[in-house]
Amino acid sequence: MSASRTVLLGAVLTALAACDSPPADLREWRPSDHSNAGSGEDPGGGRAPSDPLANARALWVSQCVACHGREGRGDGTQTMVRPPDMSAVAFQDSHTDEQLATSILRGKSGTMPSFASLRPEAVQSLVRLVRSFGGR
């Protein structure tokens, strides 16, 4: 094998190995993470968000995606309970912002934990994020 092919093969193998490694700023979700919601920690990691919903998205990814899915379609990886598709017009039309906030704060008996420790502005940001799933 020529030296250039050896270098190329080494570069390809290095790139493939990097694909299997998660980014340094991500970690696996743990059930105990639910108890940290709204604890005052910045879910955006202290970065100034250019997207007004960036912190809500970070909170959503860490706390909600497993059940609700990335876009709120109820297609998360947790299969014990099937949440509703929050991107559907019927869901969006049948829930007020206040009802969404109450669900976030109180949870749903036996299916969704309470996030009562969230700050009011975090709850309102999550409500806006849920509304964005429906294109609103």
C-alpha positions as CSV (number, residue, x, y, z in Angstrom):
1,M,0.0,0.0,0.0
2,S,1.4,3.4,-0.9
3,A,2.1,6.1,1.7
4,S,-0.7,8.3,0.4
5,R,-3.3,5.5,0.6
6,T,-2.1,4.7,4.1
7,V,-2.6,8.4,5.1
8,L,-6.0,8.5,3.4
9,L,-7.1,5.2,5.1
10,G,-6.0,6.6,8.5
11,A,-8.0,9.8,7.9
12,V,-11.1,7.9,6.9
13,L,-10.8,5.6,10.0
14,T,-10.3,8.6,12.3
15,A,-13.4,10.3,10.8
16,L,-15.5,7.2,11.2
17,A,-14.4,6.8,14.8
18,A,-15.4,10.4,15.5
19,C,-18.9,9.7,14.1
20,D,-19.5,7.1,16.9
21,S,-18.6,9.6,19.6
22,P,-21.2,11.9,20.9
23,P,-20.4,15.6,21.0
24,A,-18.5,16.6,24.1
25,D,-21.4,18.8,25.4
26,L,-24.0,16.1,25.2
27,R,-24.7,13.3,27.7
28,E,-27.2,10.5,28.0
29,W,-30.5,11.5,29.6
30,R,-31.1,10.1,33.1
31,P,-34.5,9.8,34.9
32,S,-33.0,11.9,37.7
33,D,-32.8,14.8,35.3
34,H,-36.5,15.4,35.8
35,S,-35.9,16.5,39.3
36,N,-33.5,19.2,38.1
37,A,-36.0,20.9,35.9
38,G,-36.3,24.6,36.8
39,S,-33.7,24.4,39.4
40,G,-32.2,27.7,38.3
41,E,-29.7,26.0,36.0
42,D,-29.6,27.5,32.5
43,P,-30.5,24.7,30.1
44,G,-28.7,26.6,27.4
45,G,-25.4,26.2,29.1
46,G,-24.9,29.9,29.8
47,R,-24.9,30.8,26.1
48,A,-26.7,33.9,25.0
49,P,-29.4,32.5,22.7
50,S,-29.9,34.0,19.3
51,D,-33.2,32.0,19.1
52,P,-35.7,33.2,21.7
53,L,-36.8,29.6,22.2
54,A,-33.3,28.2,22.6
55,N,-33.6,27.6,26.3
56,A,-37.0,26.1,25.9
57,R,-35.7,23.8,23.2
58,A,-32.8,22.7,25.4
59,L,-35.2,22.0,28.3
60,W,-37.5,20.2,25.9
61,V,-34.6,18.0,24.7
62,S,-33.5,17.2,28.2
63,Q,-36.9,16.6,29.8
64,C,-39.6,16.0,27.2
65,V,-38.2,14.4,24.0
66,A,-38.2,10.8,25.4
67,C,-42.0,10.8,25.5
68,H,-43.2,13.7,23.3
69,G,-40.6,13.4,20.5
70,R,-38.4,16.2,19.1
71,E,-41.3,18.0,17.4
72,G,-44.0,17.2,19.9
73,R,-45.6,14.5,17.7
74,G,-45.8,11.9,20.6
75,D,-43.2,9.8,18.9
76,G,-40.5,9.7,21.5
77,T,-38.5,6.6,22.3
78,Q,-40.4,5.9,25.5
79,T,-43.2,3.5,24.5
80,M,-45.1,2.9,27.8
81,V,-47.4,5.9,27.2
82,R,-48.3,7.5,23.9
83,P,-48.7,11.3,24.3
84,P,-50.8,13.2,21.8
85,D,-49.5,14.8,18.7
86,M,-49.0,18.4,19.8
87,S,-48.3,19.5,16.2
88,A,-51.9,18.5,15.1
89,V,-54.4,21.3,14.5
90,A,-57.0,19.5,16.6
91,F,-54.6,19.5,19.6
92,Q,-53.6,23.1,19.1
93,D,-57.2,24.2,18.8
94,S,-58.4,22.3,21.8
95,H,-55.9,23.5,24.4
96,T,-55.4,27.0,25.7
97,D,-52.1,28.3,26.7
98,E,-53.3,28.1,30.3
99,Q,-54.2,24.5,30.0
100,L,-50.7,23.7,28.5
101,A,-49.0,25.6,31.3
102,T,-51.1,23.7,33.9
103,S,-50.2,20.3,32.3
104,I,-46.5,21.3,32.5
105,L,-46.7,22.4,36.1
106,R,-48.9,19.6,37.4
107,G,-48.1,16.8,35.1
108,K,-50.6,14.1,34.1
109,S,-51.5,11.5,36.7
110,G,-49.5,8.3,36.1
111,T,-48.2,9.4,32.7
112,M,-46.2,12.7,33.0
113,P,-44.2,14.0,36.0
114,S,-44.9,17.4,37.5
115,F,-42.6,20.2,36.6
116,A,-43.8,22.5,39.4
117,S,-40.3,23.7,40.1
118,L,-40.0,25.4,36.7
119,R,-39.8,29.2,36.8
120,P,-42.8,30.9,35.2
121,E,-40.8,32.2,32.3
122,A,-39.6,28.7,31.5
123,V,-43.2,27.4,31.5
124,Q,-44.2,30.2,29.2
125,S,-41.3,29.5,26.9
126,L,-42.3,25.8,26.8
127,V,-45.9,26.8,25.9
128,R,-44.6,29.0,23.1
129,L,-42.4,26.0,21.9
130,V,-45.5,23.7,21.9
131,R,-47.4,26.3,19.9
132,S,-44.5,26.4,17.4
133,F,-45.0,22.7,16.8
134,G,-48.4,23.6,15.3
135,G,-46.9,26.4,13.2
136,R,-48.1,29.1,15.6
